[in-house]
Amino acid sequence: MKVLVTGVAGQLGHDVTELLESRGVPCRGVDLADFDLTDGAAVKAWVQDYAPDVIVHCAAYTNVDRAESEPEICAAVNGMGTMNMVRAALSVNAKMVYISTDYVFPGTGEKPWEPEDEYGPQNVYGMSKVQGENAVRSLMTRFFILRTSWVFGLNGRNFVRTMLRLGAEKPEVRVVADQIGSPTYTRDLAALIAEMIGTEKYGIYHTRNEGFVSWADFARMIMEKAGLPCRVIPVPTSEYPTAARRPLNSRLNADKLKDAGFRPLPSVEDALDRYLAELKAAGV
């Protein structure tokens, strides 16, 4: 099995590539320097030259707030770019893993979202990821769509690193407390992907570390585990305006993973412990 991983410069793409290589799986991680997702001819030529058996498509436009002022660029990368990757995958008969998001849902209520729930994105980024999902679903039969949330990993910026920086600089931070979801450690998600691509259990899945928390809860957990005296002050989303509307309910029901025989990801607390140890080992 030979695997192509897009978005290797990002948090998840980096960890998927590193894990597969550590297991001796022939793997190539690529990013914008290799080809532009919006250039269909370039994508197809590169994929046909490498001829992977599996494509793990992590690359995406992910600046949620900037997308509101750059909707065409966001749609071109996440929508048409994914369509280009799908067509290239079909040309070499490769299966695909497409990384998606809870932002494809309305973000209302308190009930965890099911894989079969209807779309209802509330911002440009969410709409573009729906376009990407539809590109995969409309043309492919051998695919895994993995919706996840609140990702954190070593290779990039994320909420944990922001809180660690602010916690070292400030006596207190204000963090929204009415947005509920599950952080997801890219090491754990990468392990699931590595397991999944060796199967034919195709479909749409939700995946995240076990346990639901608010951003304020998570911030408090980070401060406590890092030994930072910074006080976390919970505030409503209305006091923290952003260009893009954020979902209040990012809960994802991951039961389908267990039903398919995949191991659930470890708890949020366990994931954070290991991530903080990873940051320390890396001297970050």
N, C-alpha and C positions, 0 to 999 in steps of 0.2 A: 504493500500500500504506500503510495506517494501522495503527500499532502501539500497543498498550497495554502498559506495563511496570509490574508490581506490585512493591512493595518498593523504591521509588525512594530511600528514606532509607537503605537498606543499601548495602554495598560494590558488589555486582554490579548491582543495579537502577540505582544512580547512574551507573555506567559505561556500561551498555547505553543508557540514556536519553541521556546526553551524546553518545555516539558516533553514535547514529541522528540526533539533532538536527544534529550537525556535518555529516552527509551529506545533509541536507535531507529526511530521511524524516519525514513527519508522525507525531508521537509524543507520547504523554502518559504521564508517570510519576505513579503514585499510591501512597499509603500509607495507614496507619490513619486519618489525618485525613480522608481522602476517603470511605472506607467500611470497615466491619468485615467481614473475610472470613467470619466465622461467621454473619453475617446474610444468608441466601440471597436475600431479597427486595431488600435494598439492593445486593448485588453484581449481581444481574440487572438492576436498574433502571439502575445506573450504566453497565454494559457496553452495554446496549441503547441508551442515550442517546448514547454515544460511537461505538458500532458499529465496532469495530476489525476489521481483516482478520487480525491476528495478536495473540495475547496471550502475552507473555513473563512467566511466573509465577515471580518471584524471591522474593516475600514468603513468610516462614515463621517459625515459632517455632524459634529456633536456640540457645537456652541449654541446652546438652546436659545439664549437671549439674542445673540447676533443674527440668528436665523430669521427673526422677526423683521429685520431690515434687509435681509439677503435671501428672500424666499426662493428666487430663481436658482441661486447657487446651491442652496440646501437641497432643493428638489432634484437638481441635476446630479448631485453626488449620491444622495440616498435613494432616489427613485430611478432615474435613468442609468446611473452608475451601476446599480444592482441589476437592472435589466441587462446591461452589457455583460456583467459577470455571469448571469444566468445563461445567456446565449452562448458565451464562451464555454461554460461548463457542459452544456448540451453537445457542443461540437466535439468534445473529447469523452463524452459519456461519464462525466464525473458527478458524484453526489455532492450536495452542498449543505453546509451549516450556515444559517443566516442569523446574525445577532440582532434582536429587536428589543423593544422597550415597553414598559408599562404605559408610556405616554401615548400609545395607540388607543387607550381607553379614556373615558370622560373624566375619571378621577373623582367621582362623586360617591356618596354613600360610605358604608363601612364594610360591606361584604367583599371578601377577596375576589379578585377577578379570575374567571375561569378561562382556559384556552379558547373555548368556543364562544365567548361573549362577543357581542357586536362592537365594531369599532366606534370611536367617538372622540378623536383627538381634539385637543383644545388649543394647540399652538402649531406653528409652522413645522417645527421639528417632528412632532408627533404625526402630522399629516404626511411628511416625507417618508417616515418609517412605514406607514401604511402602504404607501406607494411601493416601497421596497418589498414588503411582504407579498403584496399582490403580484409583483413581478415573479417572485419565486413560486407562489401557489398557482399562478395561471399557466405556467409553462413546464414545471417540473413535477415529477412524481417521487423522486428519490431525494427528499430534502428533510432537514430538521430546522424549524424556526424556534429559536430560543429567546423568549422574552425575559428580560432581567431588569434589575433596578439598582440604583445607588452604588455603582461600581467603584471599587477602590483597589489599587495595586501599586507596585513599586515604580513602574515606568510611566510616570505622569503626575499631573496635579489631580487632587481629589479632596473631598470633604475632610478626611482624617488629617491629611497633611496641613490643610488650612487651619483646622482647629489646633493642631500641635503648635503651629507658628503663632497664632493669636493667643493661645494659652500661655506661651512663653513671654509674650509682649504685654499683655493686658491683664488687669485684675478681674475683669468680667467681660463676657460676650453675650450678645442677644441672639437667640437662635429660635427659629419658628418651631412651634410645638403642635400645630394642628395639621401638619403633613405627616402621614403615617405610611411606613413601608418597611422594606428590608434591605439593609446594606448587603452587598455581594462582593466577596473577596475574589479577585481574578485568579488566584492560585486554585481555589476550589472550583471555580467555573471551568477553568482550563482542564482540570482532571475529569470533570464530567464530559466535556467535549471529546477528550481523548478516548474515553470509554464508549461514548455514543457512536463515534464514526466507525467503529468496528462492528456495528450492528446494522440491521435493516429495519429498525423500529422507528420508521419515519413518522413525521407529524409535527404538530405545534405543541411546545412545552413551555411551562413557566418554571423558572429556576431562580433561587436566591438563597442566601443563608437563612437558617431556621430562626424564626422569631420576628415579631413586628415591633417596631419602635418609632418614635417621632425623631425628627432631626435633633430636637433638644435633648431627648433621652440619649441618643447616640453621642452627642457632644459631651454630655455629662459622663458617659461611660469612658470616652476617650481621655478626658481630663483625669479621671480617677485612676485609670490604668497607667497613664503616663506620669502620675505623681505631680500633676500641675495644680496649683492652688486656685486657678482661675474659676470664677463663679459663672455658671450658666444661667442666664435669665430667660425663661420661656416667653415668647411673644407670638401673637397671631400673624398669619401670613399678611394680613392687611397692613401691618406695621413694617413689612419688608417688601416693598413693591419691586417687581422685576419686569423687564420688557415682555417676557413670555409668561403666560399663565401657567402656574404649576398645579399639578393634581394634589388634592388633599388626601385622596385615597390611592396609594400606590401598592396596596396589598395584592400579592399574587398567590393564587392557590397552586402549590407545586405538587399536589397529590398525584397527578398524572405520571410524574416521573417514577414515583414508587410503584404505581400500578403497572408500569412498563418494565419494572425490574431494575431500575437505576437507583443507586444509593442517593438519598437526600444529602444536601450539603450540610456541613456542620453548623452549629449555632453561631449567631452573630458574635456573641462574646468570645467564643473559641477562635473564630476567624480574626477578630481584632487582636487577641493575644498574639497569634502567630504573625500577623502583619506588623505589629509594633516590634516584635523580635526581628523580623526581616529588615525593617528600617534601621534598627540598631546595628545589625550585622553589616549592613551596607554603609554605615556611617552617615546616614541621612538624619 
